[in-house]
Amino acid sequence: MFLYGQTAGGAGQPNMLSALLPFIIIFVIFYFLIIMPARKKQKRHQELIGGLKGGERVITSGGIYGTVTRIMDDRIEIEVDKNTRLQITKSSISGIVDKTGTEVKPK
């Protein structure tokens, strides 16, 4: 006799774990390939921004080179030319530039 699509003995029914196992495996692979590296990159960027000091040369995500003149709570002021200063958000700092003009990669 059929009750709601089940046989009397319940034979042939997959258990819950075997039905969810492919999704769990996909999530674990997704975590190790996508989420974990993104978190590491975000942490390195936060350390880079937290360690900024006045006088350092930086490059923004828009490609503007400048020297840090003032650090505020939510933004940074950079000098891009004589008497030309820009206030930018901290998150728009892409990296620190050394004296030769090449970007220094955070560790």
PyMOL commands that place a pseudoatom at each C-alpha (Angstrom):
pseudoatom trace, name=CA, resn=MET, resi=1, chain=A, elem=C, hetatm=0, pos=[0.000, 0.000, 0.000]
pseudoatom trace, name=CA, resn=PHE, resi=2, chain=A, elem=C, hetatm=0, pos=[1.272, 3.468, -0.844]
pseudoatom trace, name=CA, resn=LEU, resi=3, chain=A, elem=C, hetatm=0, pos=[1.188, 6.236, 1.712]
pseudoatom trace, name=CA, resn=TYR, resi=4, chain=A, elem=C, hetatm=0, pos=[2.364, 9.600, 0.433]
pseudoatom trace, name=CA, resn=GLY, resi=5, chain=A, elem=C, hetatm=0, pos=[4.580, 7.982, -2.165]
pseudoatom trace, name=CA, resn=GLN, resi=6, chain=A, elem=C, hetatm=0, pos=[6.329, 5.565, 0.211]
pseudoatom trace, name=CA, resn=THR, resi=7, chain=A, elem=C, hetatm=0, pos=[6.304, 1.827, 0.045]
pseudoatom trace, name=CA, resn=ALA, resi=8, chain=A, elem=C, hetatm=0, pos=[5.313, -0.192, 3.082]
pseudoatom trace, name=CA, resn=GLY, resi=9, chain=A, elem=C, hetatm=0, pos=[8.882, -1.251, 3.888]
pseudoatom trace, name=CA, resn=GLY, resi=10, chain=A, elem=C, hetatm=0, pos=[10.516, 2.049, 2.995]
pseudoatom trace, name=CA, resn=ALA, resi=11, chain=A, elem=C, hetatm=0, pos=[13.072, 0.225, 0.851]
pseudoatom trace, name=CA, resn=GLY, resi=12, chain=A, elem=C, hetatm=0, pos=[14.925, 2.235, -1.747]
pseudoatom trace, name=CA, resn=GLN, resi=13, chain=A, elem=C, hetatm=0, pos=[14.833, 5.497, 0.225]
pseudoatom trace, name=CA, resn=PRO, resi=14, chain=A, elem=C, hetatm=0, pos=[18.243, 7.253, 0.311]
pseudoatom trace, name=CA, resn=ASN, resi=15, chain=A, elem=C, hetatm=0, pos=[19.206, 8.590, 3.701]
pseudoatom trace, name=CA, resn=MET, resi=16, chain=A, elem=C, hetatm=0, pos=[19.618, 12.327, 4.290]
pseudoatom trace, name=CA, resn=LEU, resi=17, chain=A, elem=C, hetatm=0, pos=[23.422, 12.272, 4.501]
pseudoatom trace, name=CA, resn=SER, resi=18, chain=A, elem=C, hetatm=0, pos=[23.919, 10.611, 1.138]
pseudoatom trace, name=CA, resn=ALA, resi=19, chain=A, elem=C, hetatm=0, pos=[21.544, 13.116, -0.452]
pseudoatom trace, name=CA, resn=LEU, resi=20, chain=A, elem=C, hetatm=0, pos=[23.417, 16.120, 0.998]
pseudoatom trace, name=CA, resn=LEU, resi=21, chain=A, elem=C, hetatm=0, pos=[26.940, 14.742, 0.537]
pseudoatom trace, name=CA, resn=PRO, resi=22, chain=A, elem=C, hetatm=0, pos=[27.492, 16.192, -2.978]
pseudoatom trace, name=CA, resn=PHE, resi=23, chain=A, elem=C, hetatm=0, pos=[26.435, 19.646, -1.777]
pseudoatom trace, name=CA, resn=ILE, resi=24, chain=A, elem=C, hetatm=0, pos=[28.726, 19.431, 1.237]
pseudoatom trace, name=CA, resn=ILE, resi=25, chain=A, elem=C, hetatm=0, pos=[31.670, 18.407, -0.949]
pseudoatom trace, name=CA, resn=ILE, resi=26, chain=A, elem=C, hetatm=0, pos=[31.000, 21.268, -3.379]
pseudoatom trace, name=CA, resn=PHE, resi=27, chain=A, elem=C, hetatm=0, pos=[30.825, 23.771, -0.504]
pseudoatom trace, name=CA, resn=VAL, resi=28, chain=A, elem=C, hetatm=0, pos=[34.122, 22.525, 0.977]
pseudoatom trace, name=CA, resn=ILE, resi=29, chain=A, elem=C, hetatm=0, pos=[35.870, 22.809, -2.394]
pseudoatom trace, name=CA, resn=PHE, resi=30, chain=A, elem=C, hetatm=0, pos=[34.338, 26.261, -2.935]
pseudoatom trace, name=CA, resn=TYR, resi=31, chain=A, elem=C, hetatm=0, pos=[35.528, 27.350, 0.520]
pseudoatom trace, name=CA, resn=PHE, resi=32, chain=A, elem=C, hetatm=0, pos=[39.142, 26.277, -0.022]
pseudoatom trace, name=CA, resn=LEU, resi=33, chain=A, elem=C, hetatm=0, pos=[39.399, 27.606, -3.586]
pseudoatom trace, name=CA, resn=ILE, resi=34, chain=A, elem=C, hetatm=0, pos=[37.460, 30.876, -3.330]
pseudoatom trace, name=CA, resn=ILE, resi=35, chain=A, elem=C, hetatm=0, pos=[36.587, 32.047, 0.178]
pseudoatom trace, name=CA, resn=MET, resi=36, chain=A, elem=C, hetatm=0, pos=[39.816, 31.293, 2.062]
pseudoatom trace, name=CA, resn=PRO, resi=37, chain=A, elem=C, hetatm=0, pos=[42.176, 33.053, -0.412]
pseudoatom trace, name=CA, resn=ALA, resi=38, chain=A, elem=C, hetatm=0, pos=[39.843, 36.070, -0.550]
pseudoatom trace, name=CA, resn=ARG, resi=39, chain=A, elem=C, hetatm=0, pos=[39.913, 36.361, 3.245]
pseudoatom trace, name=CA, resn=LYS, resi=40, chain=A, elem=C, hetatm=0, pos=[43.714, 36.197, 3.280]
pseudoatom trace, name=CA, resn=LYS, resi=41, chain=A, elem=C, hetatm=0, pos=[43.925, 38.903, 0.630]
pseudoatom trace, name=CA, resn=GLN, resi=42, chain=A, elem=C, hetatm=0, pos=[41.488, 41.106, 2.552]
pseudoatom trace, name=CA, resn=LYS, resi=43, chain=A, elem=C, hetatm=0, pos=[43.472, 40.638, 5.769]
pseudoatom trace, name=CA, resn=ARG, resi=44, chain=A, elem=C, hetatm=0, pos=[46.744, 41.612, 4.035]
pseudoatom trace, name=CA, resn=HIS, resi=45, chain=A, elem=C, hetatm=0, pos=[45.050, 44.722, 2.597]
pseudoatom trace, name=CA, resn=GLN, resi=46, chain=A, elem=C, hetatm=0, pos=[43.754, 45.738, 6.045]
pseudoatom trace, name=CA, resn=GLU, resi=47, chain=A, elem=C, hetatm=0, pos=[47.262, 45.316, 7.486]
pseudoatom trace, name=CA, resn=LEU, resi=48, chain=A, elem=C, hetatm=0, pos=[48.669, 47.438, 4.645]
pseudoatom trace, name=CA, resn=ILE, resi=49, chain=A, elem=C, hetatm=0, pos=[46.182, 50.231, 5.330]
pseudoatom trace, name=CA, resn=GLY, resi=50, chain=A, elem=C, hetatm=0, pos=[46.674, 49.988, 9.095]
pseudoatom trace, name=CA, resn=GLY, resi=51, chain=A, elem=C, hetatm=0, pos=[50.434, 50.347, 8.746]
pseudoatom trace, name=CA, resn=LEU, resi=52, chain=A, elem=C, hetatm=0, pos=[50.410, 53.467, 6.576]
pseudoatom trace, name=CA, resn=LYS, resi=53, chain=A, elem=C, hetatm=0, pos=[52.432, 56.430, 7.831]
pseudoatom trace, name=CA, resn=GLY, resi=54, chain=A, elem=C, hetatm=0, pos=[52.812, 59.980, 6.637]
pseudoatom trace, name=CA, resn=GLY, resi=55, chain=A, elem=C, hetatm=0, pos=[55.369, 60.443, 3.866]
pseudoatom trace, name=CA, resn=GLU, resi=56, chain=A, elem=C, hetatm=0, pos=[54.866, 57.047, 2.217]
pseudoatom trace, name=CA, resn=ARG, resi=57, chain=A, elem=C, hetatm=0, pos=[54.208, 56.890, -1.511]
pseudoatom trace, name=CA, resn=VAL, resi=58, chain=A, elem=C, hetatm=0, pos=[51.048, 54.982, -2.439]
pseudoatom trace, name=CA, resn=ILE, resi=59, chain=A, elem=C, hetatm=0, pos=[49.055, 54.060, -5.508]
pseudoatom trace, name=CA, resn=THR, resi=60, chain=A, elem=C, hetatm=0, pos=[45.268, 54.102, -5.553]
pseudoatom trace, name=CA, resn=SER, resi=61, chain=A, elem=C, hetatm=0, pos=[43.003, 51.595, -7.233]
pseudoatom trace, name=CA, resn=GLY, resi=62, chain=A, elem=C, hetatm=0, pos=[42.358, 54.271, -9.865]
pseudoatom trace, name=CA, resn=GLY, resi=63, chain=A, elem=C, hetatm=0, pos=[46.062, 54.471, -10.712]
pseudoatom trace, name=CA, resn=ILE, resi=64, chain=A, elem=C, hetatm=0, pos=[46.881, 57.766, -8.983]
pseudoatom trace, name=CA, resn=TYR, resi=65, chain=A, elem=C, hetatm=0, pos=[50.305, 57.994, -7.339]
pseudoatom trace, name=CA, resn=GLY, resi=66, chain=A, elem=C, hetatm=0, pos=[50.707, 60.216, -4.304]
pseudoatom trace, name=CA, resn=THR, resi=67, chain=A, elem=C, hetatm=0, pos=[52.398, 60.778, -0.980]
pseudoatom trace, name=CA, resn=VAL, resi=68, chain=A, elem=C, hetatm=0, pos=[50.448, 60.323, 2.256]
pseudoatom trace, name=CA, resn=THR, resi=69, chain=A, elem=C, hetatm=0, pos=[50.206, 63.646, 4.088]
pseudoatom trace, name=CA, resn=ARG, resi=70, chain=A, elem=C, hetatm=0, pos=[47.452, 63.001, 6.628]
pseudoatom trace, name=CA, resn=ILE, resi=71, chain=A, elem=C, hetatm=0, pos=[45.606, 59.946, 7.920]
pseudoatom trace, name=CA, resn=MET, resi=72, chain=A, elem=C, hetatm=0, pos=[42.070, 60.375, 9.232]
pseudoatom trace, name=CA, resn=ASP, resi=73, chain=A, elem=C, hetatm=0, pos=[39.589, 57.849, 10.645]
pseudoatom trace, name=CA, resn=ASP, resi=74, chain=A, elem=C, hetatm=0, pos=[37.837, 57.011, 7.374]
pseudoatom trace, name=CA, resn=ARG, resi=75, chain=A, elem=C, hetatm=0, pos=[40.055, 58.547, 4.673]
pseudoatom trace, name=CA, resn=ILE, resi=76, chain=A, elem=C, hetatm=0, pos=[43.595, 59.491, 3.746]
pseudoatom trace, name=CA, resn=GLU, resi=77, chain=A, elem=C, hetatm=0, pos=[44.907, 62.711, 2.272]
pseudoatom trace, name=CA, resn=ILE, resi=78, chain=A, elem=C, hetatm=0, pos=[47.551, 62.301, -0.407]
pseudoatom trace, name=CA, resn=GLU, resi=79, chain=A, elem=C, hetatm=0, pos=[49.620, 64.904, -2.187]
pseudoatom trace, name=CA, resn=VAL, resi=80, chain=A, elem=C, hetatm=0, pos=[49.780, 64.185, -5.916]
pseudoatom trace, name=CA, resn=ASP, resi=81, chain=A, elem=C, hetatm=0, pos=[51.585, 67.355, -6.981]
pseudoatom trace, name=CA, resn=LYS, resi=82, chain=A, elem=C, hetatm=0, pos=[52.840, 70.556, -5.440]
pseudoatom trace, name=CA, resn=ASN, resi=83, chain=A, elem=C, hetatm=0, pos=[49.843, 72.138, -3.630]
pseudoatom trace, name=CA, resn=THR, resi=84, chain=A, elem=C, hetatm=0, pos=[47.476, 69.452, -4.969]
pseudoatom trace, name=CA, resn=ARG, resi=85, chain=A, elem=C, hetatm=0, pos=[45.993, 67.216, -2.310]
pseudoatom trace, name=CA, resn=LEU, resi=86, chain=A, elem=C, hetatm=0, pos=[43.257, 64.619, -2.593]
pseudoatom trace, name=CA, resn=GLN, resi=87, chain=A, elem=C, hetatm=0, pos=[41.227, 62.974, 0.118]
pseudoatom trace, name=CA, resn=ILE, resi=88, chain=A, elem=C, hetatm=0, pos=[40.479, 59.350, -0.684]
pseudoatom trace, name=CA, resn=THR, resi=89, chain=A, elem=C, hetatm=0, pos=[38.912, 56.475, 1.192]
pseudoatom trace, name=CA, resn=LYS, resi=90, chain=A, elem=C, hetatm=0, pos=[41.263, 54.058, 2.877]
pseudoatom trace, name=CA, resn=SER, resi=91, chain=A, elem=C, hetatm=0, pos=[39.902, 51.140, 0.874]
pseudoatom trace, name=CA, resn=SER, resi=92, chain=A, elem=C, hetatm=0, pos=[40.974, 52.753, -2.400]
pseudoatom trace, name=CA, resn=ILE, resi=93, chain=A, elem=C, hetatm=0, pos=[44.675, 52.375, -1.533]
pseudoatom trace, name=CA, resn=SER, resi=94, chain=A, elem=C, hetatm=0, pos=[46.009, 49.649, -3.786]
pseudoatom trace, name=CA, resn=GLY, resi=95, chain=A, elem=C, hetatm=0, pos=[49.579, 49.445, -2.561]
pseudoatom trace, name=CA, resn=ILE, resi=96, chain=A, elem=C, hetatm=0, pos=[52.738, 51.128, -1.369]
pseudoatom trace, name=CA, resn=VAL, resi=97, chain=A, elem=C, hetatm=0, pos=[55.288, 52.319, -3.927]
pseudoatom trace, name=CA, resn=ASP, resi=98, chain=A, elem=C, hetatm=0, pos=[59.032, 52.290, -3.265]
pseudoatom trace, name=CA, resn=LYS, resi=99, chain=A, elem=C, hetatm=0, pos=[61.480, 54.965, -4.400]
pseudoatom trace, name=CA, resn=THR, resi=100, chain=A, elem=C, hetatm=0, pos=[62.066, 53.295, -7.786]
pseudoatom trace, name=CA, resn=GLY, resi=101, chain=A, elem=C, hetatm=0, pos=[58.358, 53.534, -8.626]
pseudoatom trace, name=CA, resn=THR, resi=102, chain=A, elem=C, hetatm=0, pos=[57.521, 49.844, -8.370]
pseudoatom trace, name=CA, resn=GLU, resi=103, chain=A, elem=C, hetatm=0, pos=[54.686, 48.635, -6.185]
pseudoatom trace, name=CA, resn=VAL, resi=104, chain=A, elem=C, hetatm=0, pos=[55.703, 46.818, -3.027]
pseudoatom trace, name=CA, resn=LYS, resi=105, chain=A, elem=C, hetatm=0, pos=[53.677, 43.661, -2.532]
pseudoatom trace, name=CA, resn=PRO, resi=106, chain=A, elem=C, hetatm=0, pos=[52.379, 43.104, 1.018]
pseudoatom trace, name=CA, resn=LYS, resi=107, chain=A, elem=C, hetatm=0, pos=[53.678, 39.973, 2.759]
for i in range(1, 107): cmd.bond("trace and resi %d" % i, "trace and resi %d" % (i + 1))
show_as sticks, trace
zoom trace
